[in-house]
Amino acid sequence: MELSYHEKLALIALKELNGKAKFEELVERSKLDQVAVMRAVLWLQSKGLTKLHEREKRVVKLTEIGEKYSKIGLPERRALKLLVEKGKASLDDLKDVLSEDEIKPIIGVLRKEGWANIRKEEGKLILEVTEKGRKALGEERPIDKVLQILADKEEVEVDEIERLISLNELKRRKIAEEEQKSEREVELTEEGLKLVEKGLELKEEVSYLTPELITSGKWREVEFKRYNIKAPVKVIYPGKKQPYRAFLDKIRRKLIEMGFIEMTVDSLIETQFWNFDALFQPQNHPARDWTDTYQLKYPKYGMLPNEKLVEKVKASHESGWITGSRGWGYKWDPRLAMQLMPRAHGTALSARQLAKGTQIPGKYFAIQRVFRPDVLDRTHLIEFNQVEGFVIGEDLNFKHLLGILKRFAVEVAGAKKVKFLPDYYPFTEPSVQMSAYHKELGWVEFGGAGVFREEMTKPLGIDVPVIAWGIGIDRLAMFKLGIDDIRYLFSYDLRWLREAKILW
């Protein structure tokens, strides 16, 4: 049977201790540290050479107050000694031997035990020792004995103490406290004893071969430690990015590798002009109500962009502005367009980018936080991320859009099944909704897409087709991270944060 150096040491030490010893005794005899001895004992037990017995025990230890009393005596003892010496004493006299906190309770003890009589003289409280008190000074009470035992032994099992005095009494007086401890005892089995009696050769054990061992020839005199590479080890959780943060960073990198340019913006607050009006969304549209979007109370209004652009957007809403369109046929209100709100969708960034100018052909994207009133559940949040993107070019059509969306869902997010359904948005025509299949949740909607209408793009200075999409990236992250509750993306659950798989 193969044994390590530490295992042999533990067996020899146990034999010297008559085959059975407390764990602490084994540590002292073997001259190894506690961890090494415990590891050796457990391995020996698995090989049937030792037995480890463990039992829980309750022990009593002195508190700081108890240690103080063990040195200077219990308060009632000190007070009684003073009374016996003087015959009687005032409260001021007691202050010589008792602290302020001790005086009141000790007067009660002296009276209760019949050790002193208490009376008033000239307005002062006087204590006079009784005959019973004089005798008590020479007697040892259970509490005195317990105090001495605890002072000598540091800790004693509860049963031994409670044979003399109630543990609750010691706790009440804050003299002692109780602790739960484990007691370990190691014992040689018959097999272990036979093996030790046959004799064990102790050789220095090394973990790896060094140049010094080779050149000196000492490698012949040592034993090399064997390692079981299949043995279970403690799980180590290295530092890593929060799983959802890592997912977003991978999406960003993937899109940049595909040739997309990232659109950035400093603020999460947007005017309704960029969030709705520049997107050709009418001012009476229900999505602009307080039930579907958040509004800022203060400040309530922001600034509109340059007047020329505002006039074009206004004309597009009121009359269509371009050939063949009648617009929405209402009087556009600039004051409503100036209202501030937390951004409700990433498409507002697309409108800003188109107005600022783009490469043609060009591809743009943004990963942005958006806000919408909703009911929190497994697939809905009120604050979430969107991946917004558009491609601009002269020969683009709806088929190109479907191809990009499918590639994104399958290759980037890892969805297995994808389907498209007709949809409607005020700023795209034709429009489509994309859904993907989740094994726990079924078909889940991820976002909308379409070809931007000319009533939106032409006022922004764009004369070529633009295909665009806005995807709830949080839901796609559920697929990639293998979770069935969107709230877990922002979870504080350490188990999930540690064990979530590293993507790609």
C-alpha positions in Angstrom: 0.0 0.0 0.0 1.4 3.4 -1.0 1.6 6.0 1.7 2.7 9.6 1.7 5.4 10.9 4.0 2.8 12.7 6.1 0.6 9.6 6.3 3.6 7.5 7.6 4.4 10.2 10.2 0.8 10.2 11.4 0.7 6.4 11.7 4.0 6.4 13.7 2.9 9.2 16.0 -0.4 7.4 16.6 1.5 4.2 17.5 3.6 6.2 20.0 0.4 7.5 21.5 -0.8 4.0 22.2 -3.0 3.8 19.1 -5.5 6.4 20.1 -5.2 10.1 20.7 -6.9 13.5 20.6 -6.3 15.3 17.3 -4.3 18.1 19.1 -2.0 15.5 20.7 -1.4 13.9 17.3 -0.5 17.3 15.8 2.0 18.0 18.6 3.6 14.5 18.3 3.9 14.4 14.5 5.2 18.0 14.4 3.1 18.8 11.3 0.6 21.6 11.0 -3.1 20.9 11.7 -4.1 21.0 8.0 -1.4 18.4 7.0 -2.4 16.1 9.9 -6.1 16.3 9.0 -5.4 15.6 5.4 -3.2 12.6 6.3 -5.8 11.2 8.8 -8.6 11.5 6.2 -6.6 9.7 3.6 -5.6 7.0 6.1 -9.3 6.6 7.0 -10.2 6.1 3.4 -7.6 3.3 3.2 -9.0 1.7 6.4 -5.9 2.4 8.5 -7.4 4.9 11.0 -10.7 6.0 12.3 -11.6 9.6 13.0 -14.2 10.1 15.8 -15.9 13.5 16.1 -18.3 14.8 18.6 -19.9 18.1 19.4 -19.6 19.4 22.9 -20.7 22.5 24.8 -18.1 24.2 26.9 -18.1 27.1 29.3 -15.4 29.8 29.4 -14.8 32.8 31.6 -15.7 36.2 30.1 -13.5 39.3 30.7 -15.7 40.0 33.8 -15.2 36.4 35.0 -11.4 36.6 34.6 -11.4 39.8 36.6 -13.4 38.2 39.4 -11.1 35.2 39.4 -8.2 37.5 40.3 -9.8 40.0 42.7 -12.8 38.0 44.0 -16.5 38.2 43.4 -18.2 41.5 44.4 -20.2 40.0 47.3 -17.0 38.4 48.7 -15.1 41.8 48.6 -18.1 43.6 50.2 -18.5 40.9 52.9 -14.8 41.0 53.7 -15.0 44.8 54.2 -18.0 44.4 56.5 -16.3 41.7 58.6 -13.3 43.9 59.0 -15.2 47.0 60.0 -18.4 45.5 61.4 -20.5 48.0 59.5 -20.0 50.3 56.5 -21.7 53.0 54.5 -22.1 53.1 50.7 -19.1 55.4 50.5 -17.0 52.8 52.3 -18.2 50.1 49.8 -16.9 52.3 46.9 -13.4 51.4 48.1 -13.9 47.8 47.1 -16.7 47.8 44.5 -17.4 49.7 41.3 -20.4 51.9 40.8 -22.1 49.2 38.7 -21.5 46.5 41.4 -22.9 48.4 44.5 -26.6 48.2 43.9 -26.9 44.5 43.0 -24.5 43.5 45.8 -26.6 45.2 48.4 -29.5 43.0 47.3 -27.3 39.9 47.5 -26.1 40.7 51.0 -29.7 41.3 52.2 -31.1 38.2 50.4 -28.4 35.9 51.8 -28.9 37.3 55.3 -25.2 38.4 55.5 -26.0 42.0 56.4 -28.6 44.2 58.0 -29.4 47.5 56.3 -30.6 50.7 58.1 -30.4 54.4 57.9 -28.2 56.6 60.2 -28.2 60.3 59.9 -29.7 60.0 56.4 -27.1 57.5 55.2 -27.5 53.9 54.3 -25.5 51.7 56.7 -24.8 47.9 56.2 -23.9 45.9 59.3 -22.6 42.3 59.1 -24.6 39.5 60.6 -23.3 36.3 62.3 -24.4 34.4 59.2 -22.3 36.8 57.1 -19.2 36.2 59.3 -19.5 32.4 58.8 -20.1 32.8 55.1 -16.8 34.5 54.6 -15.0 31.3 55.5 -17.2 29.0 53.4 -16.7 28.1 49.8 -19.9 28.4 47.8 -20.6 26.6 44.4 -20.0 29.8 42.4 -16.6 30.3 44.1 -15.6 26.7 43.2 -16.8 27.1 39.6 -14.9 30.4 39.2 -11.7 28.6 40.4 -12.3 25.6 38.1 -12.8 27.9 35.1 -9.7 30.0 36.0 -7.6 26.8 36.2 -8.8 25.0 33.1 -9.8 27.8 30.8 -12.8 25.8 29.5 -14.9 23.1 31.0 -17.8 21.0 29.6 -21.3 22.3 30.5 -22.3 19.1 32.4 -19.4 19.4 34.8 -20.4 23.0 35.6 -24.1 22.4 35.9 -23.4 19.7 38.6 -22.4 22.6 40.8 -24.4 25.7 39.6 -26.9 26.7 36.9 -25.2 27.9 33.7 -27.9 30.5 33.4 -26.8 32.0 36.7 -23.3 32.5 35.3 -24.6 33.9 32.1 -26.9 36.3 34.0 -24.0 37.7 35.9 -21.9 37.8 32.8 -19.2 35.7 34.5 -19.1 32.9 31.9 -20.2 32.2 28.3 -21.1 29.0 26.4 -19.4 27.8 23.2 -20.1 24.9 20.8 -16.9 23.0 20.0 -15.9 19.9 18.0 -13.7 17.3 19.7 -11.8 14.9 17.4 -10.1 11.7 18.3 -8.0 9.5 16.0 -7.6 5.8 16.4 -5.5 3.2 14.6 -7.4 0.3 13.1 -6.2 -3.3 13.4 -4.9 -3.0 9.8 -3.1 0.2 10.6 -1.5 -1.2 13.7 -0.2 -4.3 11.8 1.3 -2.0 9.1 3.1 0.2 11.6 4.4 -2.9 13.5 5.9 -4.2 10.3 7.9 -1.0 10.1 7.6 2.1 7.9 10.5 3.6 6.0 10.5 7.4 6.2 12.0 9.1 3.3 12.0 12.8 2.5 9.2 13.6 0.1 9.5 16.2 -2.7 6.9 17.6 -5.0 9.1 18.1 -8.1 12.5 17.3 -9.6 15.0 20.2 -9.3 18.5 20.6 -11.0 20.1 20.4 -7.5 18.5 16.9 -6.9 19.8 15.7 -10.2 23.4 17.0 -9.9 23.8 16.0 -6.3 22.3 12.5 -6.9 20.0 13.1 -3.9 17.0 12.1 -6.2 17.9 8.5 -5.3 17.2 9.1 -1.6 13.9 10.9 -1.8 10.3 9.9 -2.6 8.4 11.9 -5.2 4.9 12.9 -4.2 2.2 11.3 -6.2 -0.7 13.3 -7.5 -4.2 12.0 -8.3 -5.2 14.3 -11.2 -8.8 12.9 -11.0 -9.3 13.7 -7.3 -11.9 16.4 -6.6 -10.5 19.7 -5.6 -11.8 23.0 -4.3 -13.6 25.0 -6.9 -11.8 28.3 -7.6 -13.8 31.3 -9.0 -11.4 33.6 -10.8 -12.2 37.3 -11.3 -14.3 37.8 -14.5 -16.7 40.3 -16.0 -20.3 40.2 -15.0 -21.8 37.7 -17.5 -24.3 40.1 -19.1 -21.7 42.8 -19.4 -19.4 40.3 -21.1 -22.2 39.4 -23.5 -22.8 43.0 -24.5 -19.0 43.6 -25.0 -18.9 40.5 -27.3 -21.9 41.8 -29.3 -20.2 45.2 -29.7 -17.0 43.5 -30.9 -18.8 41.2 -33.3 -20.7 44.1 -34.9 -17.5 46.2 -35.3 -15.8 43.1 -36.9 -18.7 43.0 -39.3 -17.9 46.6 -40.4 -20.5 48.5 -38.3 -19.7 51.9 -36.9 -20.8 52.5 -33.3 -23.2 55.5 -32.6 -22.6 57.0 -29.2 -24.4 59.6 -27.1 -23.7 60.9 -23.6 -27.2 61.3 -22.2 -30.0 58.9 -21.5 -32.5 61.8 -21.7 -34.0 62.7 -25.1 -36.4 65.3 -26.5 -39.6 63.9 -27.9 -38.4 65.5 -31.2 -35.7 62.9 -31.6 -37.5 60.1 -29.8 -40.7 60.4 -31.9 -41.1 63.4 -34.3 -37.9 62.9 -36.3 -39.1 59.3 -36.8 -42.3 60.4 -38.4 -44.3 59.2 -35.3 -47.5 61.4 -35.0 -47.9 63.5 -31.9 -51.3 61.9 -31.1 -49.8 58.3 -31.3 -50.7 56.3 -28.1 -47.1 55.3 -27.6 -46.4 58.9 -26.6 -48.9 58.7 -23.7 -47.7 58.5 -20.1 -48.8 54.9 -19.9 -46.2 53.9 -22.5 -43.3 56.2 -21.9 -41.8 58.1 -19.0 -41.7 61.9 -18.8 -39.4 64.3 -17.0 -41.0 66.6 -14.4 -38.0 68.9 -14.1 -36.6 70.1 -16.4 -39.6 69.5 -18.5 -38.4 71.0 -21.8 -35.2 70.8 -23.9 -34.0 72.5 -27.1 -35.0 71.7 -30.7 -32.3 71.4 -33.3 -31.7 73.9 -36.1 -34.8 75.6 -37.5 -34.4 74.3 -41.1 -34.5 70.7 -39.9 -37.5 71.3 -37.6 -39.4 73.0 -40.5 -38.8 69.9 -42.7 -40.0 67.5 -40.0 -43.0 69.7 -39.3 -44.0 69.8 -43.0 -43.6 66.0 -43.2 -46.0 65.5 -40.3 -48.6 68.1 -41.5 -48.7 67.5 -45.3 -46.2 64.8 -46.2 -43.7 67.2 -47.8 -42.6 64.6 -50.3 -44.4 63.6 -53.5 -47.2 61.1 -53.0 -47.5 61.5 -49.2 -50.2 63.4 -47.3 -48.5 63.2 -43.9 -50.6 62.8 -40.8 -52.9 65.7 -41.6 -52.7 67.6 -38.2 -51.1 70.8 -36.9 -47.7 69.9 -35.5 -46.9 71.4 -32.0 -43.2 72.3 -31.4 -43.8 72.7 -27.7 -44.8 69.0 -27.4 -41.6 68.1 -29.4 -39.5 69.9 -26.9 -40.6 67.8 -23.9 -37.9 65.7 -22.2 -38.1 62.0 -21.5 -35.8 59.0 -20.8 -35.1 57.4 -24.2 -37.8 54.9 -25.0 -36.0 53.2 -28.0 -32.6 53.2 -29.6 -34.1 54.4 -33.0 -33.7 57.9 -31.7 -30.0 57.5 -32.1 -30.5 56.4 -35.7 -32.5 59.6 -36.4 -29.7 61.7 -34.9 -27.0 59.9 -36.9 -28.9 60.3 -40.2 -29.4 64.0 -39.6 -25.7 64.4 -38.7 -24.5 62.6 -41.8 -23.5 59.1 -42.7 -21.2 57.2 -45.1 -23.1 55.8 -48.1 -23.0 52.9 -48.2 -22.6 52.6 -44.4 -23.5 50.4 -41.4 -24.2 51.8 -37.9 -25.2 50.4 -34.6 -25.6 51.4 -30.9 -26.1 49.5 -27.7 -28.1 51.8 -25.4 -30.2 51.7 -22.2 -33.9 52.5 -22.8 -36.9 52.9 -20.4 -40.6 51.9 -20.7 -43.3 51.4 -18.2 -44.1 47.7 -18.0 -44.9 44.9 -15.6 -41.8 43.1 -14.4 -41.8 39.3 -15.2 -39.6 36.6 -16.7 -39.4 38.4 -20.1 -40.1 42.1 -19.3 -38.1 44.8 -17.7 -38.8 48.5 -17.3 -35.1 49.4 -17.9 -33.3 47.4 -20.5 -30.8 47.4 -23.4 -31.5 47.6 -27.1 -29.2 47.0 -30.0 -30.2 49.6 -32.6 -28.8 49.5 -36.1 -29.3 50.5 -39.7 -27.6 49.9 -43.1 -27.7 52.7 -45.7 -27.1 52.1 -49.4 -28.5 52.6 -52.9 -29.5 49.0 -53.7 -30.9 47.8 -50.4 -34.2 46.1 -50.0 -36.4 44.1 -47.5 -34.6 40.8 -48.2 -31.3 42.2 -47.2 -32.9 43.2 -43.8 -34.3 39.7 -43.2 -30.9 38.2 -43.9 -29.1 40.5 -41.5 -31.6 39.8 -38.7 -31.4 36.1 -39.1 -27.6 36.1 -39.2 -27.6 38.2 -36.1 -30.0 36.0 -34.1 -28.4 32.7 -35.1 -24.7 33.5 -35.3 -24.4 36.3 -32.7 -27.0 35.4 -30.2 -27.1 31.6 -30.6 -30.9 31.2 -31.4 -31.8 27.9 -33.1 -35.1 28.8 -34.6 -36.1 32.2 -35.9 -39.4 33.4 -37.5 -40.6 36.8 -38.9 -44.1 38.2 -38.7 -45.6 41.2 -40.4 -45.8 44.3 -38.1 -46.5 48.0 -38.2 -44.4 50.9 -37.1 -45.1 54.6 -38.0 -41.5 55.1 -39.4 -41.0 51.9 -41.4 -42.7 50.3 -44.4 -42.6 47.3 -44.9 -42.2 46.4 -41.2 -41.4 43.0 -39.5 -41.3 41.5 -36.1 -38.6 39.0 -35.2 -39.1 36.1 -32.8 -36.8 33.2 -31.7 -37.6 30.0 -29.9 -36.6 29.4 -26.3 -36.9 25.8 -24.9 -38.4 27.1 -21.7 -40.4 30.1 -22.8 -41.5 29.1 -26.3 -41.5 31.8 -29.0 -40.1 35.1 -27.7 -40.4 38.5 -29.5 -37.0 40.2 -29.8 -37.7 43.4 -31.6 -38.9 45.1 -34.7 -37.4 46.1 -38.0 -38.2 47.6 -41.4 -37.3 50.0 -44.2 -37.4 53.6 -43.0 -40.1 55.6 -44.7 -39.1 58.5 -47.0 -41.3 60.8 -44.8 -38.7 60.1 -42.1 -35.4 60.0 -44.1 -35.9 62.8 -46.6 -36.4 65.6 -44.0 -33.1 64.3 -42.4 -31.3 64.7 -45.7 -31.2 61.1 -46.8 -32.2 60.1 -50.4 -31.3 56.4 -50.5 -32.9 53.3 -48.8 -32.2 52.7 -45.1 -33.0 49.3 -43.5 -33.1 49.4 -39.7 -33.9 47.3 -36.6 -34.2 47.6 -32.8 -33.6 44.4 -30.9 -34.1 43.7 -27.2 -30.7 42.4 -26.6 -31.5 41.3 -23.0 -33.8 38.6 -24.4 -31.2 37.4 -26.8 -28.8 37.2 -23.9 -31.2 34.8 -22.2 -30.5 32.4 -25.0 -26.8 32.7 -24.9 -26.5 32.5 -21.1 -29.0 29.7 -20.8 -31.4 31.4 -18.4 -35.2 31.5 -18.4 -35.7 34.7 -16.4 -34.6 38.1 -17.8 -34.2 39.5 -14.3 -31.2 37.2 -13.7 -29.2 39.4 -16.0 -29.0 42.0 -13.2 -29.0 39.5 -10.4 -26.9 39.6 -7.2 -27.0 35.8 -7.0 -23.4 34.9 -6.3 -23.9 31.3 -7.4 -25.1 32.4 -10.8 -22.4 35.1 -11.2 -19.7 32.6 -10.3 -20.9 29.7 -12.4 -22.3 31.5 -15.5 -20.5 30.2 -18.5 -17.9 32.3 -20.3 -19.2 33.2 -23.8 -17.5 32.3 -27.0 
